[in-house]
């Protein structure tokens, strides 16, 4: 079998910059969506939609659930269409070109409602803009991931691409998290209202994101670097073939278990800081950059070690470290850990950054190996469908995690707060008293249990056999 030429380093970087673009968009929605539409009264921003509907459930929560359901429906459909696509520009690049600009546009429009008061029109506007954003983001992201096994012709090349896009995803988080800082600069420098400065800051970042998303479109000649053979298998048969792959099934369900666990960590970080450690919520925003920094430091180390001992062992190690982190959560704020609450918090995120790096890089490379061997065996290149199926499992895991976490924290009394007047300063202070926190505490061991499930399932993946079979096919 004749191999296509390897992707030069400059084009690998161009490919990864595309992820910086869409990662910025999705994290703008994650960080700013709820805050923008239901801001705290102290922030001086207008409330734009009613706070509750549907049996008392948050309106934002209902819309977010609908968005997740919409994602679950469109992912495999877009994936299958991309797998079957045939054009002079290849199978994937046309989708990236079509999805990039509209995704950025509708992300911005989410934050440009027609009114600055609570109206039904704002809710309708937000829902439509959000659904269209998710649609065009799926059109971009699913084929984008499918390029990993097509551009990376060896396990090492696929690992490098996975490392690069993990770095740019983390950078996207950092960019999106700084919307308030950008808004503050605009407000002070141009005399805008806080509401307008927030909108324009997001619009500028969306424009930046669109620019980044077209780097792979213009830099990569898919026909030159990819073995791009359209699949002719019908959708449902293709989906059935994907889930018949034994290694993929073990991978997908271990991924579901992992995302169940890690979403409980991300959902619970504010609770761990304010409830278990009895600290102000500001500490949560201070420790998250430390976790990203810890992950950044580990990226080159993970890449190097994976070449030496293989991806499977390192992924299992990442699960084991997370297992320890989740058990550690149970003891946060107790006398068992002989450190101050702030040091306990920083220890949590520094150690968590290690498996975040491992599991941010390697699963994409593992799935690329699985998809590559499946294509060689079946003659049907369905890379996009493999990544869409993985994304579907991730979303199930994230949704279940939120449901489980929100149920567990109802157990116990939590932190009781009471406003008092300081007799010396005559200012209001908050007296915080620790009560029964077992509900928050047991989220750690429960997440650890899901890590054990992930370890068991991923241990079934046959990495050595997969890589050996791929090499045999290319030697023929």
C-alpha positions in Angstrom: 0.0 0.0 0.0 1.4 3.4 -1.0 1.5 6.0 1.8 0.6 9.6 1.4 3.4 12.1 2.3 3.7 13.0 6.0 2.2 16.3 7.1 4.9 18.9 7.6 5.3 20.5 11.1 4.0 23.9 9.8 0.8 22.3 8.6 0.4 20.3 11.8 0.5 23.6 13.7 -2.0 25.1 11.2 -4.3 22.1 11.8 -4.1 22.6 15.6 -4.8 26.4 15.3 -8.3 25.3 14.0 -8.9 23.8 17.4 -7.9 27.0 19.1 -10.7 28.7 17.2 -13.6 26.3 18.0 -12.3 25.7 21.5 -12.6 29.4 22.2 -16.2 29.4 20.9 -17.4 26.4 22.9 -15.8 27.7 26.1 -17.3 31.2 25.6 -20.7 29.5 25.7 -19.7 27.3 28.7 -18.3 30.2 30.8 -20.4 33.2 29.7 -23.9 32.0 28.5 -25.6 31.6 31.9 -23.8 34.6 33.4 -24.9 36.9 30.6 -28.6 35.9 30.6 -29.0 35.5 34.4 -26.3 37.8 35.9 -26.0 38.4 39.7 -27.7 41.7 40.7 -24.4 43.0 41.9 -22.8 42.9 38.4 -24.9 45.8 37.0 -26.1 43.8 33.9 -29.8 43.4 32.9 -31.6 40.2 33.4 -32.7 39.1 30.0 -34.9 36.0 30.5 -37.2 34.6 33.2 -35.4 32.6 35.8 -37.6 29.5 36.0 -39.9 27.4 33.8 -40.9 23.8 33.2 -41.8 22.7 36.8 -39.3 25.1 38.3 -36.3 24.0 36.2 -33.9 26.7 35.1 -34.8 28.0 31.6 -31.1 28.1 30.8 -30.8 24.4 32.0 -33.7 23.3 29.8 -32.2 25.1 26.7 -28.8 23.6 27.5 -30.3 20.1 27.7 -32.1 20.7 24.3 -28.8 21.8 22.9 -27.1 18.6 24.1 -29.9 16.5 22.6 -29.6 18.4 19.3 -25.9 17.7 19.4 -26.5 14.0 19.9 -28.7 13.8 16.9 -26.6 15.9 14.5 -23.2 14.4 15.4 -23.6 11.0 13.7 -25.6 12.4 10.8 -22.9 15.0 10.0 -20.2 12.3 10.5 -21.8 9.9 8.0 -22.3 12.7 5.5 -18.7 13.6 5.8 -17.5 10.0 5.4 -19.5 9.7 2.2 -18.6 13.1 0.8 -16.6 13.3 -2.4 -15.2 16.6 -3.9 -12.1 18.0 -5.5 -11.1 19.4 -2.0 -11.6 16.1 -0.2 -14.1 14.8 2.3 -13.4 17.0 5.4 -12.1 20.4 4.3 -15.4 21.4 2.6 -17.2 20.9 5.9 -14.6 22.9 7.8 -15.0 25.7 5.3 -18.8 25.6 5.5 -19.1 25.4 9.3 -16.4 27.8 10.6 -17.8 31.3 9.9 -21.4 30.5 10.7 -20.4 28.8 14.0 -18.5 32.0 15.0 -21.4 34.2 13.9 -24.1 32.4 15.8 -21.9 32.2 18.9 -21.7 36.0 18.8 -25.4 36.4 18.1 -26.3 34.4 21.3 -25.0 37.4 23.1 -26.8 40.1 21.0 -30.5 39.7 22.1 -33.0 42.2 20.7 -34.0 43.6 24.2 -32.2 44.5 27.4 -35.2 43.5 29.5 -36.8 40.1 30.4 -38.8 39.1 27.3 -39.9 36.0 25.6 -38.3 37.3 22.4 -34.9 37.1 24.1 -35.5 33.5 25.0 -36.6 32.6 21.4 -33.6 34.5 20.0 -31.2 32.7 22.4 -32.6 29.3 21.6 -32.5 29.7 17.8 -29.0 31.2 17.9 -27.7 28.4 20.2 -29.2 25.6 18.1 -27.7 27.1 14.9 -24.4 27.5 16.7 -24.3 23.9 17.8 -25.3 22.8 14.3 -22.5 24.6 12.5 -20.0 23.8 15.3 -20.8 20.1 14.7 -20.4 20.5 10.9 -16.8 21.9 11.7 -15.7 19.7 14.6 -16.8 16.2 13.7 -14.9 16.2 10.3 -12.0 18.1 12.0 -11.4 15.2 14.4 -11.8 12.7 11.5 -8.7 14.2 10.0 -6.4 13.0 12.8 -6.2 9.3 11.5 -6.1 10.6 7.9 -3.3 13.1 8.4 -1.4 11.0 10.8 -0.1 8.0 8.9 1.8 6.4 11.8 1.0 6.1 15.5 3.7 8.7 16.3 2.2 11.2 13.8 -1.2 10.7 15.3 0.2 11.2 18.8 1.9 14.5 17.7 -1.4 15.8 16.2 -3.3 14.8 19.4 -0.7 16.6 21.5 -0.8 19.8 19.4 -4.6 20.0 19.5 -4.6 19.4 23.3 -2.4 22.4 23.7 -4.6 24.6 21.6 -7.8 23.4 23.3 -6.3 24.5 26.7 -5.4 27.9 25.1 -9.0 28.2 23.9 -10.1 27.7 27.5 -7.7 30.5 28.6 -8.9 32.9 25.9 -12.6 32.3 26.6 -12.1 32.6 30.4 -10.7 36.2 29.9 -13.9 37.7 28.4 -14.5 39.8 31.6 -10.9 41.2 31.4 -11.3 42.1 27.7 -14.7 43.7 28.5 -13.2 45.8 31.2 -10.5 47.1 28.9 -13.2 48.1 26.3 -15.4 49.7 29.0 -12.6 51.8 30.3 -11.0 52.6 27.0 -14.0 53.5 24.9 -16.6 54.5 27.5 -19.0 51.7 26.7 -21.6 50.4 29.1 -20.8 47.1 30.9 -23.4 45.3 28.8 -22.0 46.7 25.5 -18.4 46.0 26.5 -19.3 42.4 27.3 -21.0 42.0 23.9 -18.2 43.6 21.9 -15.5 41.6 23.8 -17.3 38.3 22.8 -17.8 39.5 19.2 -14.1 40.3 18.9 -13.2 36.8 20.2 -15.6 35.2 17.9 -14.0 37.0 15.0 -10.6 35.8 16.2 -12.0 32.3 16.5 -13.3 32.3 12.9 -9.8 33.5 11.7 -8.2 30.5 13.5 -10.7 28.0 12.2 -9.7 28.7 8.6 -6.0 27.9 9.1 -6.5 24.2 8.3 -8.9 25.0 5.4 -6.2 27.0 3.5 -3.1 25.3 4.8 -4.0 21.6 4.2 -4.4 20.0 0.8 -6.5 17.0 1.8 -6.1 15.2 -1.5 -2.3 15.4 -1.1 -1.9 14.3 2.5 -5.0 12.1 3.2 -6.1 8.7 2.0 -9.5 10.1 1.3 -11.8 7.4 0.0 -15.5 8.1 0.4 -17.5 5.5 2.3 -20.4 3.9 0.4 -22.0 2.2 3.4 -25.5 3.5 4.3 -25.9 5.4 7.6 -27.5 2.8 9.9 -25.3 0.0 8.6 -22.2 2.2 9.1 -23.3 3.0 12.6 -23.8 -0.7 13.3 -20.4 -1.6 11.9 -18.8 1.1 14.1 -20.3 -0.4 17.3 -19.3 -3.9 16.2 -15.7 -3.0 16.6 -14.7 -4.7 19.9 -11.9 -2.3 20.7 -14.0 0.7 20.0 -16.8 -0.5 22.3 -14.4 -0.9 25.2 -12.8 2.5 24.4 -16.2 4.3 24.1 -17.7 3.0 27.3 -14.4 3.6 29.3 -14.6 7.2 27.8 -18.2 7.5 29.0 -17.1 6.4 32.5 -14.2 8.8 32.5 -16.4 11.8 31.5 -18.8 10.9 34.2 -16.0 11.2 36.7 -14.2 14.3 35.3 -17.5 16.2 34.9 -18.3 15.6 38.5 -14.9 17.3 39.3 -15.5 20.3 37.1 -19.1 20.6 38.3 -18.1 20.3 41.9 -15.0 22.6 42.1 -17.1 25.5 43.5 -18.7 23.2 46.1 -15.3 21.8 47.1 -13.9 25.2 47.7 -16.9 26.8 49.5 -18.3 23.7 51.3 -15.5 21.3 52.1 -12.7 23.9 52.4 -15.0 26.7 53.7 -13.2 29.3 51.5 -14.6 32.1 49.4 -15.6 31.1 45.8 -12.9 33.5 44.4 -10.4 30.8 45.3 -12.0 28.6 42.6 -11.1 31.1 39.8 -7.5 31.3 41.2 -6.8 27.6 41.3 -8.1 26.7 37.8 -5.3 28.5 35.9 -2.9 26.5 38.1 -4.5 23.2 36.9 -4.0 24.4 33.2 -0.4 25.3 34.0 0.1 21.9 35.6 -1.3 20.2 32.4 0.9 22.4 30.1 4.0 21.3 31.9 3.0 17.7 31.5 2.2 17.8 27.7 5.8 17.2 26.4 6.4 14.6 29.1 3.3 12.7 28.2 4.2 12.7 24.5 7.7 11.4 25.3 6.7 8.7 27.7 3.9 7.5 25.4 6.5 6.8 22.7 8.5 4.7 25.2 5.9 2.6 27.0 2.8 3.0 24.7 -0.5 4.9 25.1 -2.5 2.3 26.9 -0.3 2.1 30.0 -0.2 5.9 30.3 -4.0 6.2 29.9 -4.4 3.6 32.7 -2.0 5.6 34.8 -4.0 8.7 34.2 -7.2 6.9 35.4 -5.3 5.7 38.5 -4.1 9.3 39.4 -7.7 10.6 39.0 -8.8 7.7 41.2 -6.5 9.1 44.0 -7.7 12.7 43.3 -11.3 11.7 43.8 -10.6 9.8 47.0 -8.7 12.8 48.2 -11.8 15.0 47.7 -13.6 13.0 50.4 -11.1 14.2 53.0 -10.9 17.9 51.9 -11.2 20.2 54.8 -10.8 17.5 57.4 -8.0 16.9 59.9 -6.8 13.9 58.0 -4.9 16.3 55.6 -2.3 18.3 57.6 -2.4 21.4 55.4 -4.3 24.7 55.3 -7.5 24.8 53.1 -5.8 26.8 50.4 -2.8 24.5 50.2 -5.3 21.5 50.0 -7.0 23.3 47.1 -3.8 23.9 45.2 -2.7 20.3 45.7 -6.0 19.1 44.3 -5.6 21.0 41.0 -1.8 20.5 40.6 -2.2 16.7 40.9 -5.4 16.7 38.7 -3.5 18.6 36.0 -1.3 15.4 35.4 -4.2 13.1 34.3 -5.9 16.0 32.6 -2.8 16.2 30.3 -2.6 12.4 29.8 -6.3 12.1 29.0 -6.5 15.2 27.0 -3.8 13.9 24.5 -3.9 10.2 24.3 -7.6 9.1 23.8 -7.7 11.0 20.5 -4.6 9.2 19.3 -5.9 5.8 20.5 -9.2 6.3 18.7 -7.3 7.3 15.5 -5.4 4.0 15.7 -8.7 2.1 16.1 -10.3 3.9 13.2 -7.3 3.4 11.0 -7.2 -0.4 11.5 -11.0 -0.6 11.0 -10.7 1.2 7.7 -7.9 -1.2 6.6 -9.9 -4.2 7.6 -13.3 -3.3 6.2 -12.3 -1.1 3.3 -14.8 1.6 4.6 -13.2 4.8 5.9 -15.6 6.0 8.6 -13.3 8.1 10.8 -15.8 10.8 11.3 -18.4 8.4 12.6 -16.0 6.9 15.1 -15.3 10.4 16.5 -19.0 11.3 16.4 -19.9 8.1 18.3 -17.2 8.9 20.9 -18.6 12.4 21.3 -22.1 10.9 21.8 -20.8 8.8 24.6 -19.0 11.7 26.2 -22.3 13.7 26.2 -24.1 10.9 27.8 -21.4 10.8 30.5 -21.6 14.5 31.1 -25.4 14.6 31.3 -25.5 11.7 33.8 -22.7 13.3 35.9 -24.7 16.5 36.3 -27.8 14.5 37.3 -25.9 12.3 39.8 -23.9 15.2 41.3 -27.0 17.4 41.7 -28.8 14.5 43.5 -25.9 13.7 45.8 -25.3 17.2 47.1 -28.9 17.3 48.4 -27.7 14.9 51.1 -26.6 16.7 54.3 -26.8 20.3 55.5 -24.0 22.1 53.7 -22.5 25.4 54.9 -24.8 27.6 57.0 -24.2 31.3 56.4 -25.5 34.2 58.5 -24.9 37.9 58.1 -23.7 39.7 61.2 -22.4 43.2 62.1 -18.8 43.3 63.1 -18.7 45.3 66.4 -15.4 46.9 65.6 -15.8 47.9 62.0 -19.6 48.1 62.0 -19.5 46.4 58.6 -21.5 43.3 57.5 -19.6 40.0 57.7 -20.6 36.5 56.9 -20.4 33.9 59.6 -19.9 30.5 58.0 -20.5 27.3 60.0 -19.6 23.9 58.7 -22.5 21.4 58.9 -23.2 17.9 57.5 -21.3 17.8 54.2 -21.5 14.0 53.4 -23.4 14.7 50.2 -20.6 16.8 48.7 -17.9 14.6 50.2 -19.2 11.3 48.6 -19.2 12.8 45.1 -15.4 12.1 45.2 -15.7 8.4 46.0 -18.6 8.0 43.5 -16.4 9.6 40.8 -13.6 7.2 41.9 -16.0 4.3 41.3 -16.5 5.4 37.7 -12.7 5.7 37.3 -12.5 2.0 38.3 -15.0 1.1 35.6 -13.0 3.1 33.1 -9.8 1.3 34.1 -11.5 -2.1 33.8 -12.9 -1.3 30.3 -9.9 0.4 28.9 -7.6 -2.5 30.0 -9.5 -4.6 27.5 -8.2 -2.5 24.6 -5.6 -4.4 22.5 -3.0 -1.7 21.7 -0.1 -3.9 20.7 -2.2 -6.1 18.4 -3.8 -3.0 16.8 -0.5 -1.3 16.0 1.0 -4.6 14.7 -1.9 -5.2 12.4 -1.8 -1.7 11.0 1.9 -2.1 10.2 1.2 -5.5 8.5 -1.3 -3.8 6.2 1.1 -1.1 5.2 3.9 -3.6 4.5 1.7 -5.4 1.9 
